[in-house]
Amino acid sequence: MKKTLALSIVAVLLFACMFSLVACNNSEIVGVYEMTDISGSMTYNGTTTQLTRDLYEYYTIEFKKDGTAIVKAKGSGAGQYIETEGTWSEEDGVIKLKSTQGGLTVVEEMKWDNGVITYTNRQSANGVSVNMTIVLTKKA
């Protein structure tokens, strides 16, 4: 009985240490990232728009320690404002950002490297085609 209890305690401590190490690895990602570059295009009903930073007042993603994230973006001038909450995880330099919008759950993958996130999105549906790359840099 004592051996079983001791092995159980060791197993629990081992899992606690593993989760602590995972949290430490993710801690360098935690913070606010601002869009520093965007390229590509969006086509809607046959009209193509080149994507540039001038189209946005701001575009940020905040990754929190508790595994939640907030994406905020606002178009230039009287443009549309978006704020979406989600959850995130990271493995081998790939961040998976999961959010639910209009009842649809989306998981977006982004590459993370030393404080810089590169997000590439290529999709087409319902008369809209997007081919873009966004670069976000961690705020100091």
DSSP file (Angstrom, degrees, kcal/mol; ACC not computed):
  #  RESIDUE AA STRUCTURE BP1 BP2  ACC     N-H-->O    O-->H-N    N-H-->O    O-->H-N    TCO  KAPPA ALPHA  PHI   PSI    X-CA   Y-CA   Z-CA
    1    1 A M     >        0   0    0      0, 0.0     4,-2.4     0, 0.0     5,-0.2   0.000 360.0 360.0 360.0 -43.9    0.0    0.0    0.0
    2    2 A K  H  >  +     0   0    0      1,-0.2     4,-2.6     2,-0.2     5,-0.2   0.883 360.0  51.7 -64.8 -37.1    2.8    2.4    0.9
    3    3 A K  H  > S+     0   0    0      2,-0.2     4,-2.8     1,-0.2    -1,-0.2   0.911 109.7  49.2 -65.2 -41.1    4.6    1.7   -2.4
    4    4 A T  H  > S+     0   0    0      2,-0.2     4,-2.4     1,-0.2    -2,-0.2   0.918 112.5  47.7 -63.5 -43.7    1.5    2.4   -4.4
    5    5 A L  H  X S+     0   0    0     -4,-2.4     4,-2.4     2,-0.2    -2,-0.2   0.919 112.8  48.8 -63.2 -43.9    0.9    5.6   -2.5
    6    6 A A  H  X S+     0   0    0     -4,-2.6     4,-2.4     2,-0.2    -2,-0.2   0.914 112.1  48.2 -63.0 -43.8    4.6    6.6   -3.1
    7    7 A L  H  X S+     0   0    0     -4,-2.8     4,-2.5     2,-0.2    -1,-0.2   0.889 111.0  51.6 -64.5 -38.4    4.4    5.8   -6.8
    8    8 A S  H  X S+     0   0    0     -4,-2.4     4,-2.4    -5,-0.2    -2,-0.2   0.922 110.2  48.2 -62.9 -43.9    1.2    7.8   -7.1
    9    9 A I  H  X S+     0   0    0     -4,-2.4     4,-2.5     2,-0.2    -2,-0.2   0.915 111.9  49.5 -63.5 -43.0    2.7   10.8   -5.5
   10   10 A V  H  X S+     0   0    0     -4,-2.4     4,-2.5     2,-0.2    -2,-0.2   0.910 110.7  50.5 -62.0 -42.7    5.8   10.6   -7.7
   11   11 A A  H  X S+     0   0    0     -4,-2.5     4,-2.4     2,-0.2    -2,-0.2   0.919 111.0  48.3 -62.5 -43.5    3.6   10.3  -10.8
   12   12 A V  H  X S+     0   0    0     -4,-2.4     4,-2.4     1,-0.2    -2,-0.2   0.921 112.8  48.1 -62.7 -44.5    1.5   13.4   -9.8
   13   13 A L  H  X S+     0   0    0     -4,-2.5     4,-2.4     2,-0.2    -1,-0.2   0.884 110.0  53.0 -63.9 -38.2    4.7   15.3   -9.1
   14   14 A L  H  X S+     0   0    0     -4,-2.5     4,-2.3     2,-0.2    -2,-0.2   0.933 111.0  45.6 -62.7 -46.4    6.2   14.2  -12.5
   15   15 A F  H  X S+     0   0    0     -4,-2.4     4,-2.6     2,-0.2     5,-0.2   0.894 111.3  53.2 -63.8 -39.0    3.0   15.5  -14.3
   16   16 A A  H  X S+     0   0    0     -4,-2.4     4,-2.1     1,-0.2    -2,-0.2   0.913 110.1  47.9 -62.0 -42.0    3.1   18.7  -12.3
   17   17 A C  H  X S+     0   0    0     -4,-2.4     4,-2.3     2,-0.2    -2,-0.2   0.903 110.6  51.5 -65.2 -41.0    6.7   19.3  -13.4
   18   18 A M  H  X S+     0   0    0     -4,-2.3     4,-2.2     1,-0.2    -2,-0.2   0.932 111.5  46.6 -62.4 -45.0    5.9   18.5  -17.0
   19   19 A F  H  X S+     0   0    0     -4,-2.6     4,-2.3     1,-0.2    -1,-0.2   0.861 110.5  53.7 -66.7 -33.5    3.0   21.0  -17.0
   20   20 A S  H  X S+     0   0    0     -4,-2.1     4,-2.3    -5,-0.2    -1,-0.2   0.908 108.9  48.9 -64.9 -40.8    5.2   23.6  -15.3
   21   21 A L  H  X S+     0   0    0     -4,-2.3     4,-2.4     2,-0.2    -2,-0.2   0.903 110.3  50.7 -66.3 -40.1    7.9   23.2  -18.0
   22   22 A V  H  X S+     0   0    0     -4,-2.2     4,-2.0     1,-0.2    -2,-0.2   0.928 110.8  49.4 -61.7 -43.7    5.2   23.6  -20.7
   23   23 A A  H  X S+     0   0    0     -4,-2.3     4,-1.2     1,-0.2    -2,-0.2   0.894 109.9  51.4 -62.6 -39.6    3.9   26.7  -19.1
   24   24 A C  H  X S+     0   0    0     -4,-2.3     4,-0.6     1,-0.2     3,-0.3   0.899 108.0  52.0 -64.5 -40.0    7.5   28.1  -18.9
   25   25 A N  H >< S+     0   0    0     -4,-2.4     3,-0.6     1,-0.2     4,-0.2   0.894 112.3  45.9 -63.0 -38.4    8.1   27.4  -22.5
   26   26 A N  H >X S+     0   0    0     -4,-2.0     3,-1.7     1,-0.2     4,-1.2   0.707  93.0  81.4 -75.8 -19.4    4.9   29.3  -23.4
   27   27 A S  H 3< S+     0   0    0     -4,-1.2    -1,-0.2     1,-0.3    -2,-0.2   0.789  84.5  59.3 -62.1 -27.4    5.7   32.2  -21.1
   28   28 A E  T << S+     0   0    0     -3,-0.6    -1,-0.3    -4,-0.6    -2,-0.1   0.730 104.5  51.7 -73.0 -18.5    8.0   33.8  -23.7
   29   29 A I  T <4 S+     0   0    0     -3,-1.7    34,-0.3    -4,-0.2    -1,-0.2   0.800  84.7 106.9 -82.4 -30.9    5.1   34.0  -26.1
   30   30 A V     <  +     0   0    0     -4,-1.2     2,-0.3    32,-0.1    34,-0.2  -0.206  57.1  65.7 -53.7 132.4    2.8   35.7  -23.6
   31   31 A G  E    S-A   63   0A   0     32,-2.1    32,-2.8     2,-0.0     2,-0.5  -0.891  86.3 -55.4 146.1-173.8    2.3   39.4  -24.4
   32   32 A V  E     -A   62   0A   0     -2,-0.3   107,-3.2    30,-0.2     2,-0.4  -0.864  41.9-162.0-105.1 132.2    0.8   41.8  -27.0
   33   33 A Y  E     -AB  61 138A   0     28,-2.8    28,-2.0    -2,-0.5     2,-0.4  -0.939   4.0-156.8-115.3 134.3    1.8   41.6  -30.6
   34   34 A E  E     -AB  60 137A   0    103,-2.6   103,-2.9    -2,-0.4     2,-0.3  -0.869  27.4-106.0-110.9 143.5    1.2   44.4  -33.1
   35   35 A M  E     + B   0 136A   0     24,-2.3   101,-0.3    -2,-0.4    24,-0.1  -0.502  38.8 170.2 -65.7 126.7    0.9   44.1  -36.9
   36   36 A T  E     +     0   0A   0     99,-3.1     2,-0.3     1,-0.4   100,-0.2   0.551  65.7  12.1-111.4 -16.3    4.1   45.4  -38.5
   37   37 A D  E     - B   0 135A   0     98,-1.6    98,-2.8    15,-0.1    -1,-0.4  -0.984  54.4-177.4-158.7 149.0    3.4   44.2  -42.0
   38   38 A I  E     + B   0 134A   0     -2,-0.3     2,-0.3    96,-0.2    15,-0.3  -0.981  11.1 171.1-146.4 139.9    0.6   42.8  -44.2
   39   39 A S  E     + B   0 133A   0     94,-2.2    94,-2.3    -2,-0.3     2,-0.3  -0.957  33.3  57.4-143.8 162.3    0.7   41.6  -47.8
   40   40 A G  E     - B   0 132A   0     -2,-0.3    11,-2.6    11,-0.3     2,-0.3  -0.792  67.4 -86.4 117.6-160.5   -1.5   39.8  -50.2
   41   41 A S  E     -CB  50 131A   0     90,-2.5    90,-2.5    -2,-0.3     2,-0.4  -0.969  12.8-145.9-150.4 162.4   -5.0   40.5  -51.5
   42   42 A M  E     -CB  49 130A   0      7,-2.3     7,-3.0    -2,-0.3     2,-0.5  -1.000  14.3-161.1-131.4 131.4   -8.7   40.0  -50.9
   43   43 A T  E     +CB  48 129A   0     86,-2.9    86,-2.6    -2,-0.4     2,-0.4  -0.961   9.9 178.6-116.5 127.4  -11.2   39.4  -53.8
   44   44 A Y  E >  S-CB  47 128A   0      3,-2.6     3,-1.9    -2,-0.5    84,-0.2  -0.979  72.3 -20.8-131.1 119.1  -14.9   40.0  -53.2
   45   45 A N  T 3  S-     0   0    0     82,-2.0    -1,-0.1    -2,-0.4    83,-0.1   0.873 129.4 -47.8  50.3  43.3  -17.4   39.6  -56.1
   46   46 A G  T 3  S+     0   0    0     81,-0.3     2,-0.5     1,-0.2    -1,-0.3   0.337 114.3 114.0  86.2  -7.5  -14.6   40.0  -58.7
   47   47 A T  E <   -C   44   0A   0     -3,-1.9    -3,-2.6     2,-0.0     2,-0.4  -0.874  52.3-154.5-101.1 124.3  -13.1   43.1  -57.1
   48   48 A T  E     -C   43   0A   0     -2,-0.5     2,-0.5    -5,-0.2    -5,-0.2  -0.832   7.5-167.5-102.9 132.9   -9.5   42.7  -55.8
   49   49 A T  E     -C   42   0A   0     -7,-3.0    -7,-2.3    -2,-0.4     2,-0.4  -0.976  19.3-133.2-117.5 128.0   -8.1   44.8  -53.0
   50   50 A Q  E     -C   41   0A   0     -2,-0.5     2,-0.5    -9,-0.2    -9,-0.3  -0.650  26.4-126.5 -76.6 132.9   -4.4   44.8  -52.2
   51   51 A L        +     0   0    0    -11,-2.6     2,-0.3    -2,-0.4   -11,-0.3  -0.709  40.6 159.4 -87.4 125.7   -3.8   44.5  -48.5
   52   52 A T    >   -     0   0    0     -2,-0.5     3,-1.6   -13,-0.1     4,-0.2  -0.912  54.5-106.1-137.5 164.2   -1.6   47.1  -46.9
   53   53 A R  G >  S+     0   0    0     -2,-0.3     3,-2.0   -15,-0.3   -14,-0.1   0.789 113.1  72.5 -60.7 -28.3   -1.0   48.5  -43.4
   54   54 A D  G 3  S+     0   0    0      1,-0.3    -1,-0.3    21,-0.0    22,-0.1   0.720  86.6  64.5 -61.5 -21.0   -2.9   51.7  -44.5
   55   55 A L  G <  S+     0   0    0     -3,-1.6    21,-2.1    20,-0.1     2,-0.4   0.623 100.3  62.0 -76.5 -12.3   -6.1   49.7  -44.4
   56   56 A Y  E <   - D   0  75A   0     -3,-2.0    19,-0.3    19,-0.3     3,-0.1  -0.927  54.4-165.4-121.3 137.6   -5.8   49.2  -40.7
   57   57 A E  E    S-     0   0A   0     17,-3.1     2,-0.3    -2,-0.4    18,-0.2   0.860  86.8 -23.1 -76.9 -42.4   -5.7   51.6  -37.7
   58   58 A Y  E     - D   0  74A   0     16,-1.4    16,-2.5    -3,-0.1    -1,-0.4  -0.976  50.5-167.3-162.0 160.0   -4.4   48.7  -35.7
   59   59 A Y  E     + D   0  73A   0     -2,-0.3   -24,-2.3    14,-0.2     2,-0.3  -0.861  25.2 165.8-150.9 112.6   -4.3   44.9  -35.5
   60   60 A T  E     -AD  34  72A   0     12,-3.2    12,-2.6    -2,-0.3     2,-0.4  -0.925  23.8-160.2-131.5 154.6   -3.2   43.2  -32.3
   61   61 A I  E     -AD  33  71A   0    -28,-2.0   -28,-2.8    -2,-0.3     2,-0.6  -0.995   9.8-160.4-130.8 128.0   -3.2   39.8  -30.6
   62   62 A E  E     -AD  32  70A   0      8,-2.7     8,-1.8    -2,-0.4     2,-0.6  -0.945   2.3-162.2-110.0 120.4   -2.7   39.4  -26.9
   63   63 A F  E     -AD  31  69A   0    -32,-2.8   -32,-2.1    -2,-0.6     2,-0.2  -0.903  14.0-157.2-100.6 121.2   -1.6   36.0  -25.6
   64   64 A K    >   -     0   0    0      4,-2.9     3,-1.8    -2,-0.6    24,-0.1  -0.647  26.0-116.7-101.5 156.7   -2.3   35.6  -21.9
   65   65 A K  T 3  S+     0   0    0      1,-0.3    -1,-0.1    -2,-0.2   -39,-0.1   0.801 111.1  63.4 -58.1 -32.4   -0.7   33.2  -19.4
   66   66 A D  T 3  S-     0   0    0      1,-0.1    -1,-0.3     2,-0.1     3,-0.1   0.394 121.9-101.4 -79.2   6.2   -3.9   31.4  -18.7
   67   67 A G  S <  S+     0   0    0     -3,-1.8    21,-2.6     1,-0.3     2,-0.2   0.538  84.9 121.1  88.5   6.9   -4.1   30.2  -22.4
   68   68 A T  E     - E   0  87A   0     19,-0.3    -4,-2.9    29,-0.0    -1,-0.3  -0.639  40.9-165.8 -99.0 163.0   -6.7   32.8  -23.5
   69   69 A A  E     -DE  63  86A   0     17,-2.3    17,-2.3    -2,-0.2     2,-0.4  -0.981  12.0-152.4-145.3 154.2   -6.1   35.3  -26.3
   70   70 A I  E     -DE  62  85A   0     -8,-1.8    -8,-2.7    -2,-0.3     2,-0.5  -0.995   7.1-161.6-131.1 127.0   -7.8   38.5  -27.6
   71   71 A V  E     -DE  61  84A   0     13,-3.0    13,-2.5    -2,-0.4     2,-0.4  -0.932  12.9-178.3-107.0 127.5   -7.6   39.6  -31.2
   72   72 A K  E     +DE  60  83A   0    -12,-2.6   -12,-3.2    -2,-0.5     2,-0.3  -0.990   7.0 163.7-128.2 134.4   -8.4   43.3  -31.9
   73   73 A A  E     -DE  59  82A   0      9,-2.5     9,-3.2    -2,-0.4     2,-0.4  -0.996  12.7-172.6-148.9 145.6   -8.5   45.0  -35.2
   74   74 A K  E     -DE  58  81A   0    -16,-2.5   -17,-3.1    -2,-0.3   -16,-1.4  -0.990  22.3-129.2-141.0 131.1   -9.9   48.2  -36.6
   75   75 A G  E     -D   56   0A   0      5,-2.2     4,-0.5    -2,-0.4   -19,-0.3  -0.373  42.3 -87.4 -71.3 155.7  -10.1   49.4  -40.2
   76   76 A S  S >  S-     0   0    0    -21,-2.1     3,-0.9     2,-0.1     2,-0.2  -0.242  94.0  -7.8 -62.2 151.3   -8.7   52.9  -41.0
   77   77 A G  T 3  S-     0   0    0      1,-0.3   -20,-0.0    -3,-0.1   -22,-0.0  -0.427 142.3  -9.3  65.2-126.0  -11.1   55.8  -40.8
   78   78 A A  T 3  S+     0   0    0     -2,-0.2    -1,-0.3    -4,-0.0    -2,-0.1  -0.019 101.3 146.3 -93.9  30.1  -14.6   54.7  -40.0
   79   79 A G    <   -     0   0    0     -3,-0.9     2,-0.1    -4,-0.5    -2,-0.1  -0.054  56.5 -77.2 -67.1 169.1  -13.7   51.1  -40.7
   80   80 A Q        -     0   0    0     -6,-0.1    -5,-2.2    -4,-0.1     2,-0.4  -0.369  39.8-142.5 -69.4 142.3  -15.1   48.0  -38.9
   81   81 A Y  E     -E   74   0A   0     -7,-0.2     2,-0.4    -3,-0.1    -7,-0.2  -0.903  18.2-172.9-107.0 133.9  -13.9   47.2  -35.4
   82   82 A I  E     +E   73   0A   0     -9,-3.2    -9,-2.5    -2,-0.4     2,-0.4  -0.989  12.2 174.7-129.1 136.3  -13.4   43.5  -34.4
   83   83 A E  E     +E   72   0A   0     -2,-0.4     2,-0.4   -11,-0.2   -11,-0.2  -0.941  11.7 174.7-139.6 119.0  -12.6   42.0  -31.0
   84   84 A T  E     -E   71   0A   0    -13,-2.5   -13,-3.0    -2,-0.4     2,-0.3  -0.975  16.7-150.6-128.7 136.6  -12.6   38.3  -30.6
   85   85 A E  E     +E   70   0A   0     -2,-0.4    15,-0.6   -15,-0.2     2,-0.3  -0.764  29.8 141.5-102.7 152.4  -11.6   36.1  -27.7
   86   86 A G  E     -EF  69  99A   0    -17,-2.3   -17,-2.3    -2,-0.3     2,-0.3  -0.885  42.7 -95.3-162.3-166.9  -10.2   32.6  -28.0
   87   87 A T  E     -EF  68  98A   0     11,-2.4    11,-3.1   -19,-0.3     2,-0.3  -0.888  31.6-160.2-125.1 158.6   -7.7   30.1  -26.6
   88   88 A W  E     + F   0  97A   0    -21,-2.6     2,-0.3    -2,-0.3     9,-0.2  -0.965  12.4 179.0-140.5 156.0   -4.1   29.3  -27.6
   89   89 A S  E     - F   0  96A   0      7,-1.4     7,-2.9    -2,-0.3     2,-0.4  -0.956  14.8-147.2-146.0 162.5   -1.5   26.7  -27.4
   90   90 A E  E     + F   0  95A   0     -2,-0.3     2,-0.3     5,-0.2     5,-0.2  -0.997  17.0 169.7-137.2 139.0    2.0   26.4  -28.8
   91   91 A E  E >  S- F   0  94A   0      3,-2.0     3,-1.5    -2,-0.4    -2,-0.0  -0.926  72.8 -15.1-149.4 124.3    4.1   23.4  -29.9
   92   92 A D  T 3  S-     0   0    0     -2,-0.3     3,-0.1     1,-0.3    20,-0.0   0.852 128.7 -48.8  53.6  40.9    7.4   23.5  -31.8
   93   93 A G  T 3  S+     0   0    0      1,-0.2    19,-3.2    18,-0.1     2,-0.5   0.564 113.4 116.0  80.2   8.4    7.1   27.2  -32.7
   94   94 A V  E <   -FG  91 111A   0     -3,-1.5    -3,-2.0    17,-0.2     2,-0.5  -0.954  50.6-156.5-114.0 120.6    3.5   26.9  -34.0
   95   95 A I  E     -FG  90 110A   0     15,-3.1    15,-2.5    -2,-0.5     2,-0.6  -0.806   2.3-156.4 -93.7 131.9    0.8   28.7  -32.2
   96   96 A K  E     -FG  89 109A   0     -7,-2.9    -7,-1.4    -2,-0.5     2,-0.6  -0.952   7.9-166.9-109.0 116.9   -2.8   27.4  -32.6
   97   97 A L  E     -FG  88 108A   0     11,-2.9    11,-2.9    -2,-0.6     2,-0.5  -0.919   4.7-166.1-107.4 117.2   -5.4   30.1  -31.9
   98   98 A K  E     +FG  87 107A   0    -11,-3.1   -11,-2.4    -2,-0.6     2,-0.3  -0.901  16.3 158.6-109.9 127.1   -8.9   28.8  -31.5
   99   99 A S  E     -FG  86 106A   0      7,-2.6     7,-3.3    -2,-0.5     2,-0.5  -0.954  32.5-134.0-142.2 161.7  -11.9   31.0  -31.6
  100  100 A T  E     + G   0 105A   0    -15,-0.6     2,-0.4    -2,-0.3     5,-0.2  -0.979  23.9 176.3-120.9 125.5  -15.7   30.8  -32.2
  101  101 A Q  E >  S- G   0 104A   0      3,-2.8     3,-1.8    -2,-0.5    -2,-0.0  -0.986  70.7 -13.9-132.4 121.9  -17.4   33.3  -34.5
  102  102 A G  T 3  S-     0   0    0     -2,-0.4    -1,-0.1     1,-0.3     3,-0.1   0.844 128.9 -52.7  57.5  35.9  -21.0   33.1  -35.4
  103  103 A G  T 3  S+     0   0    0      1,-0.2     2,-0.5     0, 0.0    -1,-0.3   0.452 116.2 114.0  81.6   0.3  -21.3   29.5  -34.1
  104  104 A L  E <   -G  101   0A   0     -3,-1.8    -3,-2.8     2,-0.0     2,-0.4  -0.922  58.8-143.8-109.5 124.1  -18.3   28.4  -36.2
  105  105 A T  E     -G  100   0A   0     -2,-0.5     2,-0.4    -5,-0.2    -5,-0.2  -0.741  19.8-171.5 -89.4 130.6  -15.1   27.2  -34.4
  106  106 A V  E     -G   99   0A   0     -7,-3.3    -7,-2.6    -2,-0.4     2,-0.5  -0.967  13.7-161.6-124.4 136.5  -11.9   28.2  -36.2
  107  107 A V  E     -G   98   0A   0     -2,-0.4     2,-0.4    -9,-0.2    -9,-0.2  -0.974  12.9-168.4-117.1 116.7   -8.3   27.1  -35.4
  108  108 A E  E     -G   97   0A   0    -11,-2.9   -11,-2.9    -2,-0.5     2,-0.4  -0.885   9.4-146.9-107.6 134.3   -5.7   29.3  -37.0
  109  109 A E  E     +G   96   0A   0     -2,-0.4    11,-0.4   -13,-0.2     2,-0.3  -0.850  18.3 179.8-103.5 134.7   -2.0   28.3  -37.1
  110  110 A M  E     -G   95   0A   0    -15,-2.5   -15,-3.1    -2,-0.4     2,-0.4  -0.971  26.4-123.8-132.2 144.9    0.7   30.9  -36.8
  111  111 A K  E     -GH  94 118A   0      7,-2.6     7,-2.6    -2,-0.3     2,-0.4  -0.771  24.4-161.5 -90.4 132.7    4.5   30.5  -36.8
  112  112 A W  E     + H   0 117A   0    -19,-3.2     2,-0.3    -2,-0.4     5,-0.2  -0.952  15.8 167.0-115.1 131.9    6.3   32.1  -33.8
  113  113 A D  E >   - H   0 116A   0      3,-2.5     3,-0.9    -2,-0.4    -2,-0.0  -0.828  67.8 -36.2-148.9 107.0   10.0   32.9  -33.9
  114  114 A N  T 3  S-     0   0    0     -2,-0.3     3,-0.1     1,-0.3    24,-0.1   0.881 126.0 -35.0  51.7  51.6   11.8   35.0  -31.3
  115  115 A G  T 3  S+     0   0    0      1,-0.2    23,-2.7    22,-0.1     2,-0.4   0.555 118.0 104.4  85.5   7.6    9.0   37.5  -30.7
  116  116 A V  E <   -HI 113 137A   0     -3,-0.9    -3,-2.5    21,-0.2     2,-0.4  -0.987  51.0-160.8-126.5 130.2    7.7   37.6  -34.3
  117  117 A I  E     -HI 112 136A   0     19,-3.1    19,-2.6    -2,-0.4     2,-0.5  -0.913   0.9-165.0-109.3 133.5    4.5   35.9  -35.5
  118  118 A T  E     -HI 111 135A   0     -7,-2.6    -7,-2.6    -2,-0.4     2,-0.5  -0.979   7.0-173.6-118.4 121.0    3.9   35.1  -39.1
  119  119 A Y  E     - I   0 134A   0     15,-2.9    15,-3.0    -2,-0.5     2,-0.4  -0.959   0.6-173.3-118.7 118.0    0.3   34.3  -40.1
  120  120 A T  E     - I   0 133A   0     -2,-0.5     2,-0.4   -11,-0.4    13,-0.2  -0.935   3.7-177.7-113.2 132.7   -0.5   33.1  -43.6
  121  121 A N  E     + I   0 132A   0     11,-2.6    11,-2.6    -2,-0.4     2,-0.4  -0.988   9.9 171.1-135.8 124.3   -4.1   32.6  -44.7
  122  122 A R  E     + I   0 131A   0     -2,-0.4     2,-0.3     9,-0.2     9,-0.2  -0.954  24.8 134.7-132.5 112.7   -5.3   31.3  -48.1
  123  123 A Q  E     - I   0 130A   0      7,-2.2     7,-3.2    -2,-0.4     2,-0.3  -0.988  31.7-159.6-154.8 161.6   -9.0   30.5  -48.4
  124  124 A S  E     + I   0 129A   0     -2,-0.3     2,-0.3     5,-0.2     5,-0.2  -0.972  24.8 141.5-148.3 128.7  -11.9   31.0  -50.7
  125  125 A A  E >   + I   0 128A   0      3,-2.7     3,-2.0    -2,-0.3    -2,-0.0  -0.943  62.3   5.0-164.8 144.7  -15.7   30.7  -49.9
  126  126 A N  T 3  S-     0   0    0     -2,-0.3     3,-0.1     1,-0.3    -1,-0.0   0.829 129.7 -47.7  50.4  43.4  -18.9   32.4  -50.8
  127  127 A G  T 3  S+     0   0    0      1,-0.2   -82,-2.0   -83,-0.1     2,-0.5   0.517 117.1 108.7  81.2   4.2  -17.5   34.8  -53.4
  128  128 A V  E <   -BI  44 125A   0     -3,-2.0    -3,-2.7   -84,-0.2     2,-0.4  -0.966  43.5-175.6-118.6 128.1  -14.6   35.9  -51.1
  129  129 A S  E     -BI  43 124A   0    -86,-2.6   -86,-2.9    -2,-0.5     2,-0.4  -0.984   3.6-170.4-121.2 132.7  -10.9   34.9  -51.7
  130  130 A V  E     +BI  42 123A   0     -7,-3.2    -7,-2.2    -2,-0.4     2,-0.3  -0.982  14.7 168.6-124.6 133.4   -8.2   35.8  -49.3
  131  131 A N  E     +BI  41 122A   0    -90,-2.5   -90,-2.5    -2,-0.4     2,-0.3  -0.830  31.3 139.8-139.8  97.1   -4.5   35.3  -49.8
  132  132 A M  E     -BI  40 121A   0    -11,-2.6   -11,-2.6    -2,-0.3     2,-0.4  -0.947  40.2-155.2-143.9 158.9   -2.5   37.2  -47.2
  133  133 A T  E     -BI  39 120A   0    -94,-2.3   -94,-2.2    -2,-0.3     2,-0.4  -0.992  15.8-167.6-133.2 127.5    0.4   37.1  -44.8
  134  134 A I  E     -BI  38 119A   0    -15,-3.0   -15,-2.9    -2,-0.4     2,-0.5  -0.948   5.0-159.0-115.5 135.8    0.4   39.2  -41.6
  135  135 A V  E     -BI  37 118A   0    -98,-2.8   -99,-3.1    -2,-0.4   -98,-1.6  -0.968  10.4-173.0-113.2 127.7    3.6   39.8  -39.5
  136  136 A L  E     -BI  35 117A   0    -19,-2.6   -19,-3.1    -2,-0.5     2,-0.4  -0.967   7.0-156.2-122.0 137.6    3.1   40.7  -35.9
  137  137 A T  E     -BI  34 116A   0   -103,-2.9  -103,-2.6    -2,-0.4   -21,-0.2  -0.921  25.4-108.9-117.0 138.5    5.9   41.8  -33.5
  138  138 A K  E     -B   33   0A   0    -23,-2.7  -105,-0.3    -2,-0.4     2,-0.2  -0.422  33.9-121.4 -66.7 131.9    5.8   41.6  -29.7
  139  139 A K              0   0    0   -107,-3.2  -107,-0.2    -2,-0.2    -1,-0.1  -0.472 360.0 360.0 -71.6 144.1    5.6   44.9  -28.0
  140  140 A A              0   0    0     -2,-0.2    -1,-0.1  -109,-0.1    -2,-0.1   0.486 360.0 360.0 -69.6 360.0    8.4   45.7  -25.6
